[in-house]
Amino acid sequence: MSSPSSIDFNPEWIWGDDAETTVYAQGYSDSGQTVIFTFRLSEAGQAPDGLANRICTSFHLLEADGGPASHTFPNSTAMREALWDAVRIVWPRCLQDPAISEPDAVVNIDSRDGSPENITWAVQRHPLFPRYVRILGEKDGE
């Protein structure tokens, strides 16, 4: 079996959270593996020009340091291209991580300067998933 490549990636959806701090992107492989990626606003004091900050600022139309969200990317098409380009870079490696098969796994992506060689990623477990499973298991009136 050959290892996955960025060619085996199909972008599907992009959406944001209500708090306007995270952008989610979902894609899948030709073999059926679906993965959710996250781009999160950094805490105060961290580099405002990091990829995740720029994507969140642009997607949620937030004020950016030094100007409106439109200054983070020339337009929404450029933001979406940068997002999917970053996902394609990490795609082959993240599929090799055994944690990616967990039902609550998400891949957090960032880059301190947006360059491909500085893109970082980590498979994380979504913090709300255990609550979701618990709610599904509760019976009416309990």
Residue frames as a rotation matrix with the C-alpha (Angstrom) as fourth column:
MET 1
0.583 0.812 0.000 0.00
0.812 -0.583 0.000 0.00
0.000 0.000 -1.000 0.00
SER 2
-0.307 -0.715 0.628 1.45
0.669 -0.632 -0.392 3.35
0.677 0.300 0.672 -0.94
SER 3
-0.549 0.064 -0.833 1.53
0.706 -0.497 -0.504 6.29
-0.446 -0.865 0.228 1.42
PRO 4
0.534 0.839 0.098 -1.03
0.785 -0.449 -0.427 9.07
-0.314 0.306 -0.899 0.93
SER 5
-0.674 -0.688 0.268 -0.12
0.739 -0.633 0.232 12.18
0.010 0.355 0.935 -0.98
SER 6
-0.628 0.430 -0.648 -1.57
-0.071 -0.862 -0.503 15.66
-0.775 -0.270 0.572 -1.23
ILE 7
-0.818 0.337 -0.465 -3.05
-0.508 -0.047 0.860 14.55
0.268 0.940 0.210 -4.55
ASP 8
-0.621 0.559 -0.549 -5.29
0.520 0.818 0.244 12.13
0.586 -0.134 -0.799 -2.60
PHE 9
-0.711 0.329 -0.621 -6.98
0.467 -0.439 -0.767 15.09
-0.526 -0.836 0.158 -0.86
ASN 10
-0.385 0.687 0.616 -10.41
0.643 -0.280 0.713 16.50
0.662 0.671 -0.334 -1.72
PRO 11
-0.997 0.069 0.021 -11.48
-0.065 -0.727 -0.684 19.74
-0.032 -0.683 0.730 -0.03
GLU 12
-0.440 0.896 -0.066 -15.07
0.830 0.434 0.351 19.73
0.343 0.099 -0.934 1.14
TRP 13
0.620 0.755 0.214 -16.26
0.560 -0.616 0.554 22.46
0.550 -0.224 -0.805 3.55
ILE 14
-0.740 -0.671 0.047 -15.07
0.436 -0.532 -0.726 25.50
0.512 -0.517 0.686 5.48
TRP 15
0.463 0.868 0.179 -17.04
0.371 -0.374 0.850 26.92
0.805 -0.327 -0.495 8.41
GLY 16
-0.580 -0.649 0.492 -16.43
-0.148 -0.511 -0.847 29.02
0.801 -0.564 0.200 11.50
ASP 17
-0.455 0.392 -0.800 -17.51
0.861 0.423 -0.282 28.87
0.228 -0.817 -0.530 15.13
ASP 18
0.555 0.797 0.240 -19.94
0.666 -0.598 0.446 31.30
0.499 -0.088 -0.862 16.76
ALA 19
0.639 -0.379 -0.669 -17.19
0.496 -0.463 0.735 32.75
-0.588 -0.801 -0.108 18.99
GLU 20
0.964 -0.259 0.056 -15.28
-0.082 -0.492 -0.867 33.76
0.252 0.831 -0.496 15.83
THR 21
0.396 -0.864 0.312 -12.08
-0.774 -0.132 0.619 32.22
-0.493 -0.487 -0.721 17.15
THR 22
-0.423 -0.505 0.752 -11.82
-0.071 0.846 0.529 29.12
-0.903 0.171 -0.394 14.97
VAL 23
0.173 0.412 -0.895 -12.17
-0.979 -0.027 -0.201 28.19
-0.107 0.911 0.398 11.32
TYR 24
0.003 -0.069 0.998 -12.84
-0.166 0.984 0.069 24.55
-0.986 -0.166 -0.008 10.51
ALA 25
-0.035 -0.023 -0.999 -12.10
-0.999 -0.010 0.036 22.84
-0.010 1.000 -0.023 7.22
GLN 26
0.229 0.172 0.958 -13.11
-0.294 0.951 -0.100 19.33
-0.928 -0.258 0.268 6.26
GLY 27
0.056 -0.229 -0.972 -11.69
-0.994 0.080 -0.076 17.20
0.095 0.970 -0.224 3.50
TYR 28
0.626 0.219 0.749 -11.44
-0.360 0.933 0.028 13.57
-0.692 -0.287 0.662 2.57
SER 29
-0.553 -0.831 -0.059 -9.23
-0.539 0.303 0.786 11.08
-0.635 0.467 -0.616 0.76
ASP 30
-0.230 0.411 -0.882 -10.14
-0.883 0.294 0.367 8.98
0.410 0.863 0.295 -2.24
SER 31
-0.707 -0.092 -0.702 -10.03
0.084 0.974 -0.213 6.00
0.703 -0.209 -0.680 0.12
GLY 32
0.223 0.965 -0.141 -12.76
0.379 0.047 0.924 7.53
0.898 -0.259 -0.355 2.32
GLN 33
-0.275 -0.371 -0.887 -10.78
0.961 -0.101 -0.256 9.01
0.005 -0.923 0.385 5.25
THR 34
0.454 0.465 0.760 -12.46
0.392 -0.870 0.298 12.26
0.800 0.163 -0.578 6.38
VAL 35
-0.320 -0.639 -0.699 -10.53
0.944 -0.155 -0.290 14.75
0.077 -0.753 0.653 8.52
ILE 36
0.836 0.506 0.211 -11.45
0.459 -0.856 0.237 18.05
0.301 -0.101 -0.948 10.17
PHE 37
-0.322 -0.944 0.070 -8.75
0.835 -0.318 -0.448 20.72
0.446 -0.086 0.891 10.37
THR 38
0.729 0.532 -0.429 -8.79
0.676 -0.658 0.332 23.77
-0.106 -0.532 -0.840 12.63
PHE 39
-0.354 -0.719 0.598 -7.23
0.595 -0.667 -0.450 27.20
0.722 0.196 0.664 12.38
ARG 40
0.487 0.549 -0.679 -7.45
0.865 -0.200 0.459 29.08
0.116 -0.812 -0.573 15.68
LEU 41
0.637 -0.242 0.731 -6.83
-0.169 -0.970 -0.175 32.66
0.752 -0.012 -0.659 16.68
SER 42
-0.245 -0.808 -0.535 -3.73
0.585 0.317 -0.747 32.87
0.773 -0.496 0.395 18.81
GLU 43
0.425 0.287 -0.859 -3.76
0.895 -0.276 0.350 34.20
-0.136 -0.917 -0.375 22.32
ALA 44
0.988 -0.064 0.141 -2.99
-0.048 -0.992 -0.114 37.89
0.147 0.106 -0.983 22.79
GLY 45
0.495 -0.868 0.043 0.68
-0.600 -0.305 0.740 38.65
-0.629 -0.392 -0.671 22.42
GLN 46
-0.035 -0.499 0.866 1.38
0.433 0.774 0.463 36.01
-0.901 0.390 0.189 19.80
ALA 47
-0.877 -0.466 -0.117 2.27
0.099 -0.412 0.906 36.79
-0.470 0.783 0.408 16.20
PRO 48
0.041 0.959 -0.282 -0.76
-0.265 -0.262 -0.928 38.39
-0.963 0.112 0.243 14.50
ASP 49
0.089 -0.050 -0.995 0.63
-0.982 -0.171 -0.079 37.48
-0.166 0.984 -0.064 11.09
GLY 50
-0.762 -0.278 0.584 0.54
-0.271 0.957 0.102 33.71
-0.588 -0.080 -0.805 11.68
LEU 51
-0.906 0.364 -0.214 -1.46
-0.104 0.299 0.949 31.72
0.410 0.882 -0.233 9.17
ALA 52
-0.437 0.784 -0.440 -4.24
0.868 0.496 0.022 30.68
0.236 -0.373 -0.898 11.59
ASN 53
-0.348 0.276 -0.896 -4.69
0.455 -0.786 -0.419 34.27
-0.820 -0.553 0.148 12.81
ARG 54
-0.824 -0.012 -0.566 -4.87
-0.426 -0.646 0.634 35.58
-0.373 0.763 0.527 9.25
ILE 55
-0.805 0.559 -0.201 -7.37
0.213 0.587 0.781 32.90
0.554 0.586 -0.591 8.20
CYS 56
-0.296 0.717 -0.631 -9.62
0.948 0.141 -0.284 33.47
-0.115 -0.683 -0.721 11.24
THR 57
-0.481 0.060 -0.875 -9.46
0.163 -0.974 -0.156 37.23
-0.862 -0.218 0.459 10.87
SER 58
-0.897 0.106 -0.430 -10.34
-0.440 -0.308 0.843 37.06
-0.043 0.945 0.323 7.19
PHE 59
-0.724 0.636 -0.267 -13.04
0.431 0.720 0.544 34.40
0.538 0.279 -0.795 7.47
HIS 60
-0.090 0.705 -0.704 -14.81
0.990 -0.012 -0.139 36.04
-0.107 -0.709 -0.697 10.42
LEU 61
0.176 0.093 0.980 -14.24
0.535 -0.845 -0.016 39.58
0.827 0.527 -0.198 9.05
LEU 62
0.630 -0.057 -0.775 -12.53
0.747 -0.230 0.624 40.68
-0.214 -0.972 -0.102 12.26
GLU 63
0.911 -0.409 0.043 -10.45
-0.395 -0.899 -0.186 43.79
0.115 0.153 -0.982 12.70
ALA 64
0.576 -0.801 -0.167 -6.81
0.740 0.597 -0.310 43.00
0.348 0.055 0.936 12.06
ASP 65
0.232 -0.602 -0.764 -3.86
0.572 -0.551 0.608 44.77
-0.787 -0.578 0.216 13.62
GLY 66
-0.695 -0.583 -0.421 -3.42
0.101 -0.659 0.745 47.84
-0.712 0.475 0.517 11.48
GLY 67
-0.703 0.462 -0.540 -6.66
-0.711 -0.447 0.543 47.58
0.009 0.766 0.643 9.53
PRO 68
0.309 0.934 0.180 -9.76
-0.899 0.349 -0.266 45.64
-0.311 -0.080 0.947 8.55
ALA 69
0.304 -0.102 0.947 -9.86
-0.083 0.988 0.132 41.92
-0.949 -0.119 0.292 7.84
SER 70
0.987 0.117 0.107 -9.48
0.095 0.104 -0.990 42.59
-0.127 0.988 0.091 4.14
HIS 71
0.487 -0.872 -0.053 -5.81
-0.858 -0.466 -0.215 43.38
0.163 0.150 -0.975 4.84
THR 72
0.142 -0.450 0.881 -5.05
-0.540 0.711 0.450 39.81
-0.830 -0.540 -0.142 5.90
PHE 73
-0.424 -0.195 0.884 -5.66
0.636 0.631 0.444 38.42
-0.644 0.751 -0.143 2.38
PRO 74
-0.985 0.029 -0.169 -6.52
-0.135 -0.743 0.655 40.29
-0.107 0.668 0.736 -0.81
ASN 75
-0.166 0.972 -0.169 -9.91
-0.901 -0.080 0.426 38.51
0.401 0.223 0.889 -0.90
SER 76
0.342 0.379 0.860 -11.75
-0.774 0.633 0.028 35.45
-0.534 -0.675 0.510 0.41
THR 77
0.951 -0.050 -0.304 -10.57
-0.180 0.711 -0.680 33.37
0.250 0.701 0.668 -2.54
ALA 78
0.064 -0.998 0.015 -6.94
-0.430 -0.041 -0.902 33.97
0.901 0.051 -0.431 -1.54
MET 79
-0.195 -0.061 0.979 -7.75
-0.978 0.092 -0.189 33.06
-0.079 -0.994 -0.078 2.07
ARG 80
0.740 0.548 0.390 -9.40
-0.509 0.835 -0.208 29.81
-0.440 -0.044 0.897 1.00
GLU 81
0.733 -0.551 -0.398 -6.47
-0.165 0.423 -0.891 28.96
0.659 0.719 0.219 -1.28
ALA 82
-0.252 -0.854 0.456 -4.01
-0.721 -0.148 -0.677 29.52
0.645 -0.499 -0.578 1.60
LEU 83
0.118 0.390 0.913 -6.13
-0.908 0.415 -0.060 27.34
-0.403 -0.822 0.403 3.90
TRP 84
0.944 0.313 0.105 -6.38
-0.244 0.875 -0.418 24.44
-0.223 0.369 0.902 1.44
ASP 85
0.437 -0.868 -0.235 -2.68
-0.348 0.077 -0.934 24.76
0.829 0.490 -0.268 0.49
ALA 86
-0.309 -0.534 0.787 -1.74
-0.927 -0.015 -0.375 24.38
0.212 -0.845 -0.491 4.16
VAL 87
0.455 0.553 0.698 -4.01
-0.669 0.730 -0.142 21.34
-0.588 -0.402 0.702 4.52
ARG 88
0.942 -0.101 -0.319 -2.49
-0.194 0.612 -0.767 19.72
0.273 0.784 0.557 1.43
ILE 89
0.028 -0.994 0.109 1.00
-0.675 -0.099 -0.731 20.17
0.738 -0.053 -0.673 2.91
VAL 90
-0.496 -0.238 0.835 0.16
-0.853 0.310 -0.419 18.32
-0.159 -0.921 -0.357 6.14
TRP 91
0.485 0.855 -0.184 -2.31
-0.874 0.477 -0.087 15.82
0.013 0.204 0.979 4.63
PRO 92
0.370 -0.315 -0.874 0.12
-0.267 0.865 -0.424 12.96
0.890 0.390 0.237 3.85
ARG 93
-0.691 -0.723 -0.012 1.83
-0.159 0.168 -0.973 13.20
0.705 -0.670 -0.231 7.24
CYS 94
-0.493 0.533 0.687 -1.28
-0.865 -0.213 -0.455 13.59
-0.096 -0.819 0.566 9.40
LEU 95
0.541 0.724 -0.428 -2.89
-0.766 0.634 0.103 10.50
0.346 0.272 0.898 7.85
GLN 96
-0.042 -0.654 -0.755 0.10
-0.029 0.757 -0.653 8.50
0.999 -0.006 -0.051 9.11
ASP 97
-0.748 -0.184 0.637 -0.62
-0.592 -0.247 -0.767 9.55
0.299 -0.951 0.076 12.72
PRO 98
-0.761 0.460 -0.457 -2.57
0.465 0.879 0.111 6.76
0.452 -0.128 -0.883 14.49
ALA 99
-0.701 0.489 -0.519 -4.54
0.355 -0.391 -0.849 9.35
-0.618 -0.780 0.101 16.51
ILE 100
-0.810 0.385 -0.442 -6.27
-0.579 -0.645 0.499 10.55
-0.093 0.660 0.746 13.33
SER 101
-0.645 0.578 -0.500 -8.57
0.074 0.699 0.712 7.51
0.760 0.422 -0.494 13.43
GLU 102
-0.783 0.395 -0.481 -10.14
0.537 0.037 -0.843 8.60
-0.315 -0.918 -0.241 16.74
PRO 103
-0.009 0.879 0.477 -13.73
0.977 -0.093 0.190 9.86
0.211 0.468 -0.858 16.25
ASP 104
0.852 0.349 -0.389 -12.99
0.455 -0.863 0.222 13.20
-0.258 -0.366 -0.894 17.93
ALA 105
-0.140 -0.990 -0.031 -9.64
0.773 -0.129 0.621 13.86
-0.619 0.063 0.783 16.24
VAL 106
0.971 0.235 0.053 -9.04
0.217 -0.754 -0.620 17.25
-0.106 0.613 -0.783 14.64
VAL 107
0.063 -0.979 0.193 -5.83
0.997 0.054 -0.049 18.54
0.038 0.196 0.980 13.10
ASN 108
0.786 0.112 -0.609 -4.80
0.264 -0.950 0.166 21.98
-0.560 -0.291 -0.776 14.29
ILE 109
0.214 -0.684 0.697 -2.73
0.960 0.015 -0.280 23.86
0.181 0.729 0.660 11.68
ASP 110
0.886 -0.017 -0.463 -0.68
0.093 -0.973 0.213 27.04
-0.454 -0.232 -0.860 11.97
SER 111
0.207 -0.889 0.409 2.44
0.927 0.044 -0.373 28.72
0.313 0.456 0.833 10.62
ARG 112
0.091 -0.190 -0.978 4.21
0.703 -0.683 0.198 31.60
-0.706 -0.705 0.071 12.25
ASP 113
-0.477 -0.313 -0.821 4.83
-0.237 -0.854 0.464 33.27
-0.846 0.416 0.333 8.91
GLY 114
0.517 0.819 -0.250 2.57
-0.507 0.057 -0.860 31.46
-0.690 0.571 0.444 6.46
SER 115
-0.113 -0.617 -0.779 5.44
-0.989 0.148 0.026 29.81
0.099 0.773 -0.627 4.60
PRO 116
0.650 0.447 -0.615 5.07
-0.484 0.867 0.118 26.12
0.586 0.221 0.780 3.70
GLU 117
-0.127 -0.788 -0.602 8.29
0.146 0.586 -0.797 25.12
0.981 -0.190 0.041 5.44
ASN 118
-0.915 -0.224 0.337 7.06
-0.258 -0.319 -0.912 26.58
0.312 -0.921 0.234 8.75
ILE 119
0.086 0.996 -0.013 3.60
-0.715 0.071 0.695 25.00
0.694 -0.051 0.719 8.83
THR 120
-0.919 -0.293 0.264 2.97
-0.390 0.578 -0.716 23.12
0.057 -0.761 -0.646 12.05
TRP 121
0.053 0.953 -0.297 0.21
-0.632 0.262 0.730 20.67
0.774 0.149 0.616 12.82
ALA 122
-0.920 -0.241 0.310 -0.95
-0.392 0.557 -0.732 18.50
0.004 -0.795 -0.606 15.65
VAL 123
-0.272 0.841 -0.467 -3.71
0.114 0.510 0.853 15.92
0.955 0.179 -0.235 15.95
GLN 124
-0.913 0.063 0.402 -5.84
-0.401 -0.314 -0.861 16.87
0.072 -0.947 0.312 18.93
ARG 125
-0.586 0.785 -0.203 -9.00
0.787 0.610 0.087 15.56
0.192 -0.109 -0.975 20.50
HIS 126
-0.377 0.518 0.768 -11.94
-0.010 -0.831 0.556 17.92
0.926 0.202 0.319 20.31
PRO 127
-0.983 -0.137 0.125 -12.83
-0.118 -0.062 -0.991 19.02
0.144 -0.989 0.045 23.86
LEU 128
-0.346 0.926 0.148 -16.61
-0.911 -0.295 -0.287 19.00
-0.222 -0.235 0.946 23.29
PHE 129
-0.326 0.225 -0.918 -16.82
-0.567 0.730 0.381 15.46
0.756 0.645 -0.111 21.92
PRO 130
-0.891 0.023 -0.454 -17.12
0.324 0.734 -0.597 13.66
0.320 -0.678 -0.661 25.31
ARG 131
-0.711 0.678 -0.186 -19.98
-0.261 -0.500 -0.826 16.01
-0.653 -0.539 0.532 26.23
TYR 132
-0.271 0.580 -0.768 -21.67
-0.957 -0.079 0.278 15.29
0.101 0.811 0.576 22.90
VAL 133
-0.555 0.003 -0.832 -21.42
-0.153 0.983 0.105 11.53
0.818 0.185 -0.545 23.45
ARG 134
-0.948 0.214 -0.235 -22.73
0.278 0.203 -0.939 11.87
-0.154 -0.955 -0.252 27.01
ILE 135
-0.492 0.805 -0.331 -25.76
-0.662 -0.593 -0.458 13.87
-0.565 -0.006 0.825 25.80
LEU 136
-0.299 0.356 -0.885 -26.47
-0.793 0.423 0.438 11.27
0.530 0.833 0.156 23.12
GLY 137
-0.687 -0.085 -0.721 -26.48
0.152 0.954 -0.258 8.56
0.710 -0.287 -0.643 25.78
GLU 138
-0.920 0.380 0.096 -28.83
-0.215 -0.283 -0.935 10.34
-0.328 -0.881 0.342 28.17
LYS 139
-0.568 0.814 0.119 -32.43
0.771 0.476 0.423 9.21
0.287 0.332 -0.898 28.26
ASP 140
-0.222 0.601 0.768 -35.39
-0.058 -0.794 0.604 11.59
0.973 0.089 0.211 28.45
GLY 141
0.718 0.629 0.300 -36.09
-0.244 -0.177 0.954 12.73
0.652 -0.757 0.026 31.98
GLU 142
0.657 -0.534 -0.533 -32.76
0.748 0.553 0.368 11.63
0.098 -0.640 0.762 33.44
